[in-house]
Amino acid sequence: VAMSISRNNLNSFSKKEFASFKQMELLDASANNFICSCEFLSFIQHEAGITQVLVGWPESYICDSPL
């Protein structure tokens, strides 16, 4: 129910990928270099409850590009 993928080369994750972990309660994906595309930002902002799942949201999630 908890996963840590922090400090990796992760630059995005999608609604489909997130949905495959149906029982996830905590996701630590902090300290990655995210590419903040419109699709990624829309997913983060509109996916019900995702901000409660993300450990350290929003201060530990920084867009690497675009600036």
C-alpha positions as CSV (number, residue, x, y, z in Angstrom):
1,V,0.0,0.0,0.0
2,A,3.1,2.3,0.1
3,M,5.7,2.8,-2.5
4,S,8.9,4.9,-2.6
5,I,10.3,5.9,-6.0
6,S,12.0,9.1,-4.8
7,R,15.4,10.2,-6.0
8,N,15.3,8.3,-9.3
9,N,15.3,9.3,-12.9
10,L,11.5,9.5,-12.9
11,N,10.2,12.5,-14.9
12,S,6.5,11.8,-15.1
13,F,3.8,9.3,-14.3
14,S,0.4,9.0,-15.8
15,K,-3.2,8.4,-14.7
16,K,-3.0,4.9,-16.2
17,E,0.2,4.0,-14.3
18,F,-1.2,5.4,-11.1
19,A,-4.6,3.6,-11.5
20,S,-2.8,0.2,-11.8
21,F,-2.0,0.5,-8.0
22,K,-5.6,0.4,-6.8
23,Q,-4.8,0.0,-3.1
24,M,-2.0,2.6,-2.9
25,E,-2.3,4.8,0.2
26,L,1.2,6.5,0.1
27,L,3.4,7.3,-2.9
28,D,6.8,9.0,-2.3
29,A,7.8,10.2,-5.7
30,S,9.6,13.3,-4.4
31,A,13.1,14.5,-5.4
32,N,12.7,13.5,-9.1
33,N,13.2,15.8,-12.1
34,F,9.6,16.0,-13.4
35,I,8.8,17.3,-16.8
36,C,5.6,19.3,-16.2
37,S,3.7,18.8,-19.4
38,C,0.1,20.0,-19.6
39,E,-1.1,16.3,-19.4
40,F,1.0,15.7,-16.2
41,L,-0.1,18.9,-14.5
42,S,-3.8,18.2,-15.4
43,F,-3.5,14.7,-13.9
44,I,-2.0,16.0,-10.7
45,Q,-4.5,18.8,-10.3
46,H,-7.6,16.9,-11.2
47,E,-7.1,13.3,-10.1
48,A,-9.3,12.9,-7.0
49,G,-7.3,12.4,-3.9
50,I,-3.8,12.1,-5.4
51,T,-2.4,15.0,-3.4
52,Q,-3.3,13.1,-0.2
53,V,-1.4,10.1,-1.5
54,L,1.8,12.0,-2.5
55,V,4.3,12.2,0.4
56,G,5.7,15.7,0.7
57,W,3.2,17.4,-1.7
58,P,3.8,20.0,-3.1
59,E,7.1,21.2,-1.7
60,S,9.1,18.1,-2.7
61,Y,7.8,18.0,-6.2
62,I,9.6,20.5,-8.5
63,C,9.3,20.9,-12.2
64,D,12.6,20.4,-13.9
65,S,11.2,21.6,-17.2
66,P,9.8,23.8,-18.4
67,L,11.0,26.3,-15.9
